[in-house]
Amino acid sequence: MPRLPHTDKMSAVNDILIQTHMAFPIDTLRMFCLLAQKLNFTETANYLNINQSTLSRKIHQLEQTTQLRLFHRGGNQIHLTPQGRVFLESCQRILQEWDNTLDSLHDDQDYLRGDIKLGLLHPMARWLSQTFFREFCAKHPHIRLHLTTLHPTNLREMADCDIMIAPFLPCDQSLVAKPLAKYRRVFCASPQYIAQHGLPRHPQELSQHQCITNTNCPNQELSWKWESKETEGVVDVSGTISTDSVDIATNLALAGMGIALIPLDQINHLLEKGELVDVFNCEYYQWGELYAVYRSRQYTPERFAVFMTELRQYISSHCNTHSGPNRMKVVPAAPLSSYAAMPAHP
């Protein structure tokens, strides 16, 4: 029997999908797409918060209805069949058109409504939950926010969310990364650490100190970039402990375990109380950038655009953001003169 050209296959699959929509809710097709992404029944079922037997039954019913074998199953592994790959392509396109249609109809109403699934790191979720989410939901009561805290490694690819708030660019070039704001990270340590190990005078001396690395970094961190008003550079860093969490890095720095590179607005209160010290007193620092990452879509829902606009405005008004090369916000903190008598690291 001659093989159908790809376009004819797509047309045939579309006909099958039309029939499938009549027999199955749209959620079953979403289950299939998610399983095709994860290729693991257990992970997919856990993510969907359903029993694995329920997921297996839904996929089996889908294969029976379409009369297609969508997955090869062997032992603990599954992968898409050639028919499954074609079915997935059509299914994703139709689901996207479905979502676009609903979004455009919702946007035609007098008020914004719908869901926004957000993926973000725990420290960012903690910071925004203090006031931003409450203010946004009060202003847009018909928009429902669903928050998922992510590991830094999850930010390299698009998680199952509408918008990710990420401190670095994703690997997937098909994703849209919209800059939200630049923020300043400072090199900080506890007074106890400085008393024991001395105060570095220049970022290059950090190579001689215990540094708490890997904070918000998806890969092993072997160096830190630094800059000042006049110059910039890179220094090799290492230490006896590392963490991918800003919160844990802050606690480790408070415990005197080393010098950490932390977003300034996450530790302002600790600097003001003198529990942590900006070891370079704002002379040397690092600029980071926040991005709103989302999938490229033919139609971007207005609620997404409004959310990103209001988030950018909130960050700009509440964060020590970058508005020019000479802007430096000096944080009231314990004066470094009190540490001046301490020797620099030999």
C-alpha positions as CSV (number, residue, x, y, z in Angstrom):
1,M,0.0,0.0,0.0
2,P,1.6,3.4,-1.0
3,R,2.4,5.8,1.8
4,L,0.5,9.0,2.0
5,P,2.4,12.3,1.6
6,H,2.8,14.2,4.9
7,T,0.1,16.8,4.0
8,D,-2.3,14.0,3.2
9,K,-1.4,12.4,6.6
10,M,-2.1,15.6,8.3
11,S,-5.5,15.9,6.6
12,A,-6.4,12.4,7.6
13,V,-5.3,13.1,11.2
14,N,-7.4,16.2,11.2
15,D,-10.5,14.2,10.2
16,I,-9.7,11.7,13.0
17,L,-9.3,14.6,15.5
18,I,-12.7,16.1,14.5
19,Q,-14.3,12.7,15.2
20,T,-12.3,12.4,18.4
21,H,-13.4,15.8,19.7
22,M,-17.0,14.5,19.5
23,A,-16.1,11.5,21.7
24,F,-13.6,12.9,24.1
25,P,-13.2,16.1,26.2
26,I,-10.4,18.4,25.2
27,D,-8.6,17.4,28.4
28,T,-7.9,13.9,27.0
29,L,-6.0,15.4,24.1
30,R,-4.1,17.5,26.5
31,M,-3.2,14.4,28.5
32,F,-1.9,12.8,25.3
33,C,0.3,15.9,24.5
34,L,1.7,15.9,28.0
35,L,2.5,12.2,27.9
36,A,4.1,12.7,24.5
37,Q,6.3,15.3,26.1
38,K,7.3,13.4,29.3
39,L,7.2,9.9,27.8
40,N,6.5,8.6,31.3
41,F,3.1,7.5,32.6
42,T,4.1,7.9,36.3
43,E,5.5,11.4,35.9
44,T,2.5,12.5,33.7
45,A,-0.1,11.1,36.1
46,N,1.6,12.7,39.1
47,Y,1.8,16.0,37.3
48,L,-2.0,15.8,36.4
49,N,-2.8,14.6,39.9
50,I,-4.6,11.5,38.7
51,N,-4.1,7.8,39.0
52,Q,-1.7,6.2,36.6
53,S,-4.5,3.7,35.8
54,T,-6.8,6.5,34.8
55,L,-4.2,8.0,32.5
56,S,-3.5,4.6,30.9
57,R,-7.2,4.0,30.4
58,K,-7.7,7.4,28.8
59,I,-4.8,6.9,26.4
60,H,-6.0,3.4,25.5
61,Q,-9.5,4.7,24.8
62,L,-8.0,7.4,22.6
63,E,-6.0,4.8,20.6
64,Q,-9.2,2.7,20.3
65,T,-11.3,5.6,19.0
66,T,-8.7,6.8,16.6
67,Q,-7.7,3.3,15.6
68,L,-4.1,4.4,15.8
69,R,-1.2,3.0,17.8
70,L,0.2,6.2,19.3
71,F,2.9,4.9,21.6
72,H,5.3,2.0,21.5
73,R,5.4,0.4,25.0
74,G,8.4,-1.7,26.1
75,G,9.2,-2.4,29.8
76,N,9.4,0.9,31.6
77,Q,9.9,3.0,28.5
78,I,7.5,4.4,25.9
79,H,8.0,6.4,22.8
80,L,5.8,7.8,20.0
81,T,5.1,5.8,17.0
82,P,5.4,7.5,13.6
83,Q,1.6,7.8,13.6
84,G,1.8,9.2,17.1
85,R,4.2,11.9,16.0
86,V,1.9,13.0,13.2
87,F,-1.1,12.9,15.6
88,L,0.8,15.0,18.1
89,E,1.6,17.7,15.6
90,S,-2.0,18.0,14.5
91,C,-3.2,17.8,18.1
92,Q,-1.0,20.6,19.3
93,R,-2.1,22.8,16.5
94,I,-5.7,22.2,17.1
95,L,-5.4,22.7,20.8
96,Q,-3.6,26.0,20.1
97,E,-6.4,27.1,17.8
98,W,-8.9,26.1,20.5
99,D,-7.1,28.1,23.1
100,N,-6.7,31.1,20.8
101,T,-10.4,31.1,20.0
102,L,-11.4,31.0,23.6
103,D,-8.9,33.7,24.5
104,S,-10.1,36.0,21.8
105,L,-13.7,35.5,22.9
106,H,-12.8,36.2,26.5
107,D,-10.9,39.4,25.5
108,D,-14.0,40.7,23.6
109,Q,-15.8,41.0,27.0
110,D,-15.9,44.1,29.1
111,Y,-13.4,42.7,31.6
112,L,-10.4,40.4,31.5
113,R,-11.0,36.8,32.6
114,G,-9.4,33.4,32.4
115,D,-6.4,31.5,33.9
116,I,-2.7,32.3,34.0
117,K,-0.3,29.5,34.9
118,L,2.9,31.0,36.3
119,G,6.2,29.2,36.8
120,L,8.8,31.0,38.9
121,L,11.6,30.4,41.4
122,H,10.6,30.2,45.1
123,P,12.3,33.4,46.2
124,M,10.5,35.4,43.4
125,A,7.2,33.7,44.3
126,R,7.8,34.7,48.0
127,W,8.7,38.3,47.1
128,L,5.7,38.8,44.7
129,S,3.3,37.1,47.2
130,Q,3.9,39.9,49.7
131,T,1.8,42.5,47.8
132,F,1.9,42.1,44.0
133,F,-0.4,39.1,43.6
134,R,-3.0,40.5,46.1
135,E,-3.0,43.8,44.2
136,F,-3.3,42.2,40.8
137,C,-6.1,39.9,41.8
138,A,-8.0,42.8,43.4
139,K,-7.7,44.7,40.2
140,H,-8.6,41.8,38.0
141,P,-11.0,39.6,40.0
142,H,-11.9,37.4,37.0
143,I,-8.3,36.3,36.3
144,R,-7.2,33.2,38.2
145,L,-3.5,32.8,38.9
146,H,-2.0,29.3,39.3
147,L,1.6,29.4,40.8
148,T,4.2,26.7,40.3
149,T,7.6,27.0,42.0
150,L,10.3,25.7,39.7
151,H,13.9,24.5,40.1
152,P,16.5,26.6,38.1
153,T,17.0,23.7,35.7
154,N,13.3,23.8,34.8
155,L,13.7,27.3,33.5
156,R,15.9,26.2,30.6
157,E,12.8,24.7,28.9
158,M,9.2,25.7,29.0
159,A,7.5,24.1,31.9
160,D,3.7,23.4,31.7
161,C,2.8,27.0,32.3
162,D,1.7,30.1,30.4
163,I,4.4,32.4,31.6
164,M,7.8,31.7,33.3
165,I,9.6,34.4,35.3
166,A,13.3,33.6,34.8
167,P,16.6,35.2,35.7
168,F,18.2,33.9,32.5
169,L,17.3,33.1,28.9
170,P,15.9,29.7,28.0
171,C,17.7,27.2,25.7
172,D,14.6,26.8,23.5
173,Q,15.0,29.4,20.7
174,S,11.3,29.0,19.8
175,L,10.3,30.7,23.1
176,V,9.7,34.4,23.5
177,A,11.8,36.0,26.3
178,K,10.5,39.5,27.1
179,P,12.8,41.6,29.4
180,L,11.1,42.7,32.5
181,A,13.8,44.6,34.5
182,K,17.4,44.6,35.4
183,Y,18.3,44.1,39.1
184,R,21.5,44.4,41.1
185,R,23.2,41.5,42.8
186,V,25.7,42.2,45.6
187,F,28.5,40.3,47.2
188,C,27.6,39.8,50.8
189,A,28.9,38.1,53.9
190,S,28.3,38.1,57.6
191,P,30.3,40.2,60.0
192,Q,31.5,36.9,61.6
193,Y,32.9,35.7,58.3
194,I,34.7,39.0,57.7
195,A,36.1,38.9,61.2
196,Q,37.6,35.5,60.6
197,H,38.7,35.7,56.9
198,G,39.2,39.4,56.3
199,L,37.5,41.8,53.9
200,P,38.3,41.5,50.1
201,R,39.2,44.8,48.6
202,H,38.6,43.9,45.0
203,P,36.5,41.2,43.2
204,Q,39.6,39.4,42.0
205,E,40.3,38.6,45.7
206,L,37.1,36.5,45.8
207,S,39.2,33.6,44.4
208,Q,40.9,33.4,47.8
209,H,37.6,33.2,49.7
210,Q,34.9,30.7,50.4
211,C,32.2,31.5,47.9
212,I,28.6,30.2,48.0
213,T,28.0,29.3,44.3
214,N,25.3,28.0,42.0
215,T,22.6,30.4,43.2
216,N,19.8,30.5,40.6
217,C,22.3,28.9,38.2
218,P,21.2,25.7,36.2
219,N,24.8,24.6,35.8
220,Q,27.9,24.4,37.9
221,E,29.1,27.9,38.6
222,L,32.9,28.3,38.4
223,S,33.2,32.1,38.0
224,W,31.4,35.3,38.8
225,K,31.1,38.3,36.6
226,W,31.5,41.7,38.3
227,E,31.3,45.3,37.3
228,S,31.7,48.8,38.5
229,K,31.0,52.3,37.0
230,E,34.3,52.2,35.1
231,T,35.2,48.5,34.5
232,E,34.1,44.9,34.6
233,G,35.7,41.5,34.9
234,V,35.3,37.8,35.8
235,V,36.8,36.0,38.8
236,D,37.1,32.2,39.4
237,V,35.3,31.2,42.5
238,S,34.9,28.1,44.6
239,G,33.8,27.0,48.1
240,T,32.9,24.1,50.3
241,I,29.2,24.5,49.8
242,S,26.9,25.5,47.0
243,T,23.1,25.9,46.5
244,D,20.7,26.6,43.8
245,S,18.4,28.6,46.1
246,V,18.7,32.3,47.0
247,D,17.0,31.7,50.3
248,I,19.5,29.0,51.3
249,A,22.4,31.0,50.0
250,T,21.3,33.8,52.2
251,N,21.0,31.6,55.3
252,L,24.5,30.1,54.5
253,A,25.9,33.6,54.3
254,L,24.2,34.5,57.6
255,A,25.8,31.4,59.2
256,G,29.3,32.7,58.2
257,M,30.0,30.0,55.6
258,G,31.2,32.3,52.8
259,I,30.5,35.1,50.5
260,A,27.2,34.9,48.5
261,L,26.1,36.8,45.4
262,I,22.4,37.7,46.2
263,P,19.8,40.1,44.6
264,L,20.0,43.3,46.6
265,D,16.2,43.5,47.2
266,Q,16.2,40.0,48.7
267,I,18.6,41.1,51.5
268,N,18.0,44.8,52.0
269,H,16.5,44.2,55.4
270,L,19.5,42.1,56.5
271,L,21.9,44.8,55.3
272,E,20.0,47.5,57.2
273,K,20.2,45.5,60.4
274,G,23.9,44.7,59.9
275,E,23.3,41.0,59.8
276,L,24.9,40.9,56.3
277,V,27.5,43.3,54.8
278,D,27.9,44.3,51.2
279,V,31.6,43.6,51.1
280,F,32.3,46.1,48.4
281,N,29.9,48.8,49.6
282,C,28.2,49.1,46.2
283,E,31.5,49.8,44.4
284,Y,31.4,46.4,42.7
285,Y,28.3,44.4,41.9
286,Q,26.6,42.4,39.2
287,W,23.5,43.2,37.1
288,G,21.0,40.5,36.4
289,E,17.9,40.5,34.2
290,L,14.5,39.1,34.7
291,Y,12.5,37.8,31.7
292,A,8.9,36.8,31.1
293,V,9.2,33.6,29.0
294,Y,6.2,32.3,27.0
295,R,5.4,30.3,23.9
296,S,5.2,32.0,20.6
297,R,1.5,32.2,19.7
298,Q,-0.5,33.6,16.8
299,Y,-2.7,35.3,19.4
300,T,-1.4,36.4,22.8
301,P,-4.2,36.7,25.3
302,E,-4.7,40.2,26.6
303,R,-4.6,39.0,30.2
304,F,-1.0,37.7,29.5
305,A,0.0,41.1,28.2
306,V,-1.7,43.0,31.0
307,F,0.0,40.7,33.6
308,M,3.5,41.2,32.1
309,T,3.0,45.0,31.9
310,E,1.8,45.3,35.5
311,L,4.6,43.0,36.7
312,R,7.2,45.1,35.0
313,Q,5.7,48.2,36.5
314,Y,5.7,46.6,40.0
315,I,9.3,45.5,39.7
316,S,10.4,48.9,38.5
317,S,8.7,50.7,41.4
318,H,9.7,48.2,44.2
319,C,13.0,46.9,43.0
320,N,16.5,48.5,42.8
321,T,16.4,48.3,39.0
322,H,18.9,49.5,36.5
323,S,18.0,52.8,34.9
324,G,21.4,53.9,33.7
325,P,25.1,53.1,34.1
326,N,25.7,55.7,36.9
327,R,22.6,54.9,39.1
328,M,23.7,53.4,42.3
329,K,21.3,53.1,45.2
330,V,23.3,53.1,48.4
331,V,21.6,50.9,51.0
332,P,21.7,52.1,54.6
333,A,23.7,49.4,56.3
334,A,26.4,49.0,58.9
335,P,29.3,51.2,57.8
336,L,32.3,49.3,56.4
337,S,34.5,51.6,58.4
338,S,33.7,49.4,61.3
339,Y,35.5,46.6,59.4
340,A,38.3,48.7,58.1
341,A,40.7,47.6,60.8
342,M,40.2,44.0,59.8
343,P,43.0,42.6,57.5
344,A,42.3,41.8,53.9
345,H,42.6,38.1,53.0
346,P,46.3,37.4,52.5
